[in-house]
């Protein structure tokens, strides 16, 4: 049994080598995330290794460029990190400030926001892990008292100020530069951090090719407020639970996760669940029962993909982490298949005739003699819709565009193949037969359902279904 939900692994020093990358791909990684909040100077070498392994394994691999966005962060720290004791004082300074004796300090390069801080208020570092209470305020700096034990603050970590809302509706200069790099590197997805409404999505479209998808990361209250428009204009959604938990409270995240997955299902929009899924495996080679349950819950709820962050980027056991996630997905999906009536999707085809066609495909695919769906999808839209239908059989998508093939390989259940486009009916059937013979997943006298758009090469939607009996 092959898993349907996909695994995203974040790139980092732990998996830069070809050997490490190969292990992850063989153990179930389907996509790699590049975190542009960190140093990406030599990332092109790693991408070359991934593309080499893609050919060797004959498996399409998605690359996700995760932009830093206008997320509040501290600047670099000398020696990369500092340790602070409980009740110890630190000074938070702006870039331009020069103090003769700052003691322990961190640089917060947002002077306008620094001025808004008030004595007695709390400021949080590193996705809310460490809390400080502001004890003194001056024009260009504030002093704060540590209210957390075992506090270690590292370079470029996030800063959250409860109750402070700042509008960020435009791409930063860094994000524009990173988008350009991502396009040049051949990334298939752009992930927008700290998005608040649909404006960033529209602006990003101007800088990317049509075959590149946009993932909107949901991590603040304003995004939740504008969620319907964000989902409607995005190609995928990521539930970034770290910042979201800091923003709305940890106890609120589970219900928001379920709500977002349901909404995405209605919109036929893929959804990724991310952040601290196997956090303990950064240091240990086994997961906790709570972490296994967290992954299973995301799969039960209908997530298209789950993501590993520090577990693969800097963790000690990246291959074990992917294996653990893969086993959990397989076990959960086996249960879902055995109890399929309990996990119906929420797609309403009434407003979209194409969805009606594809739901018909899904119904046909429930016949036990039907073993696969073959979807000719030039743009990737049909692949996305078929995936959203959650058919019980294997989904094979065919696109003449290698980058579309790579992008849709992130979608639930999709086995993506890059092949020439069909010119006519005869050509379509020849391509389908070749794929069936090459992949050896269909036996003689079994059936496949083939979908495509007519007229060939010019269709703007899927409007054809053919039931084909394998004859050789």
Secondary structure, 3 states (H helix, E strand, C coil): CCCCCEEEEECCHHHCCHHHHHHHHHHCEEEEEEECCCCCCCHHHHHHHHHHHHHHHCCCCEEEEECCCCCCECCCCCCCEEEECCCCEEEEECCCCCCCCCCCEEECCCHHHHHHCCCCCEEEECCCCEEEEEEEECCCEEEEEECCCCEEEECCCEEECCCCCCCCCCCCHHHHHHHHHHHHHCCCEEEECCCCCCHHHHHHHCCCCCCCEEEEEECCHHHHHCHHHHHHHCCEEEEEHHHHHHHHCHHHHHHHHHHHHHHHHHHCCEEEEECCCCHHHHCCCCCCHHHHHHHHHHHHHCCCEEEECHHHHCCCCHHHHHHHHHHHHHHHHHHHHHCHHHHCCCCCHHHCHHHHHHHHHHHHHCCCCEEEEEEECCCCHHHHHHHHHCCCCEEEEEECCHHHHHHHCCCCCEEEEECCCCCCHHHHHHHHHHHHHHHCCCCCCCEEEEEECCCCCCCCCCCEEEEEECCC
